[in-house]
């Protein structure tokens, strides 16, 4: 029996209209009522993830910022926190300036940019979060960032990703969460590490975990979980390491996975 289900948001739990279907909400509630811990594992900010958690009536620690922060919905306890170190934070801002690519940074649940442009406006609409424009992001770097996000053309970000890997190596976790999003976090801040930490705190074995995702930043989530479920709309690199490929996000793939691996076995066991 699976005891913990960690679900990505964009492209996974959310449809392309950024909604959770009523049937999926019902299935999640049924799993919770039967003692299964259901949480979110997302690259989104905690304030953004919290809104969906409240819609689902979740009262559990949420894995946010690609695994950099685990915090309970009521914000009474931070379970896990790993920041991008100040020197790397500073260097990432320099690189963005050198390349003239949009960059935004996250610190203490606030989102900062230096320019109120199309990229941040689109991101804010999609994520339903506010942002703050400042003169210099480097002035914030001394405290370290929760996450750094580059937004740009997919092929350009592919090249930038190679460059960042070459400069930082194992000192940073670098992954694309969407074709036009390239995210940088602390090397210990990925969804897999966060998932294992949370499971250990809850007394749940690795084999008792389901991870569900769709994109490159879900790689550790899928490979770490006892059962790695990839969406039908997922990237091929993730499908190649999946234990199971479910339906797409628009065809209630999360619902299908919950019914197959959680709800139907619960009925059979009774």
N, C-alpha and C positions, 0 to 999 in steps of 0.2 A: 504494500500500500504506500502510495506517495503522500508525504506529509507537508511538503512545501512546494508551492508553485510560484515562480518568479516570471513575470510577464513584461516584456518590452511594450512601450506605448506606440510610437509612430511606426506605421507599416505593419503593426502586429495587432495589438488590442484595438487600436483606432482604425476606423475605415478611412478612406481617402478624404471623407468629409470631416475627419477628426472627431468622430462620434463612436460611442460604444453601443452596440446594438442591445435592445432590451433582452433578447434571449441570452446573450452573453452575460449580461448583468445578473440575470436569474441563475445561470449556471454557476457563476462565481459565488453567489450567495448560498447556493445549495452546498457547494464544496466547503465553505466556511462553517456552515451549520453542522457539517459532519466532521468538524475538527481539523480540517486542512487549513494551513496558513497560506493565504494568497497575498502576494505583494507585487509591487511594481519595480522594474529594473530598467531605468531610463537614463538617457543622456540629458534629459531636461533638468531645468532648475528644480529645486525642491518646491518652491511656491507653485510652479506649474503642475508638477506631479500631484501635489496635495489636492488640487481641485478635482482631479479624476479619482483620487483615493476617496475623497468625501462623497463623490457621486456613487461610488461602489460600497460606501459604508465600511471602508477598511479602517481598522484601528491597529495598525502594525507598523514596524519600521519600514521605511521606503528606501530603496537603493536609487540614488539620484546622481546627477553629474557624472555619468559613466561609471559609477562606483566610487567616486571620491568622497561622497557623504552618505551615511545611513542615518536617518533621523526619523523618529516616530511622528505619526500624523499630528499629534497634539503638540509637537515641538517641545516636549518636556525633557527629552534626552537625545543627545547625539551619540550614536553607537559606534560610529567609525568616521574618521576624517583624515584624508591625505591630500595635502596641498602641493601644487607645483612650486618648487623652491624659488626663493626670490631671484637668484642669479639666472635661472632658466626663464622665469617670468619676464625679467628685464630683457633678456636676449630675444625672446619671442616677439616682444614689442618692436625691437630694433629690426628684426627680420621682416615684420609686416610693413614697417616704414620703408625699408630698402626695396621691397618688392611692390610696394604700393597696392597691397591687397587688404581688403576689409578684415579687421580683427575686432573681436569683442571679448571682454574678460568678465569673469564671475568671481565675486568676493563677498562673503557674508550674506549670501542670498540676494545680492544686488547685481544687476547687469550694467556694465559700463562700456561706452564707446566714446570716440572723439569727434564723431561726425554723425549728424542726423540724416542718414542717407537711405536709399531704397533697400539696401540689405537689412539694416536693423529694423526698418519699418515693416518689412515683410516678415522678418523673424518674429517681431513682437506680436503681429496679428496672428500668426500661426501658433505661437506658443501661449498667447494670451497673458503676457507679462509686461510690466513697465520697464523702462530703461533710463539711464542717467547719462547725459553728455558731459564729459569733462575735458579740460584742456590737454592734459597729458596722462596717458595710461601708465607711463613709467613711474609717475608719482605714487601709484598704488602698489607697485611691484614689490616693494620692500616687505610687505606682509605676506607675499605669495598669493597665487590665484587658485581658486577651486578648479577652474577649467579655463582654457583659452580656445576660442573657436575662430577659425578662418572661414570666410565665405567667398566663393569665387567659382569660376568655370571649372567643371569636373576634370578636364585634362590638365589644366594648369595646377589644380590642387594635387593631382597624382604626382606631378613633378616636384611640387613643394614637399609632399610627404616623403619622397625619396631623399630630398635634401635634408629635411629635419631628422630623418633616421640616421643619415650620415653624420650629422653634427652631434646629436644627443645620444644616439645608441640606446642603451638600456636605462638611461637616466630619465626617460620620459615614455609615456604610453601615447602612441600616435595612431589614430584610426579615423576612417571616414564613417560618419553616421548616416549620411545621405550623399549622393553624388557631388553636391556642391557645398558640403560641410566637412571640414577637416578639424578634428578635435584633439587637443593635447592635455593630458592630465599627468599627475604623479605616476611613476611606474607601478606603484602598488594599487593605483586607482583604476581598476577595470571591473566589469560586472561579475566576472568569475571569482576574483579575490573577495569582493564584497559579499557575494552569495555564500561562499564557504564560511566567512566570518559570521554572518548572520545565522546560518544553519547551526554552527557550533554553539553560538550563544543560546539557541533555542533547543539544543539537545537533539538535533535532527541529523541523521547520517547522510553522507553524500549520495548514496544510492536511493535515498527517499526524496530526492529533489527533481522537479521538472523545471527546465528553463525553456522559455519560448521567445524566439526573436526572428529578425528578418535581415539584418544588415551586418556590415563588417564589424561594427563596434559590439555586436552580440557574440562574436566568436568565442570569447572566454566563457560567456554565459552558457552557450550551447555545449561546449566541450567539457565544462566543469560539472554541469548537472548530471545526475544519474540518468536522466532521460532528456536528451536535447531535441527539442521540437522546432523545426524551421517552417516558416510560412511558405505557402505556395508561391507567393510573390517575392520570396527571399532571394538574395544574391547567390549565384552559383557556388562561390567559394564557401558559403555557409551550408548550402545544401549538401555539399560533398562530405561534410563532417557530421551531418544530422543522423540521429537515431530514427527519426520519423519526420516525414514531410506532410504537413497538414494542408488544408485549403488556404485560400488567400485571405488577406485581411478584409476584403470586401465580401467574402463568402463565409464569414464567421469561422475562420480557421481556429481561433482560440476556443470557441464553443465546441467545435468538433474534437479538438484535443482533450478538453476537459471531460467531455462525455465518454470518450474512448478509454482514457487512462485514469480518470478519477471517479466519475459518477457511476458508470456502469459497473466497475469492480466493487464499488461500495454496495450497490444493489445486490450483486451476486454474493457478496460476503454475508449479507443478512439473510 
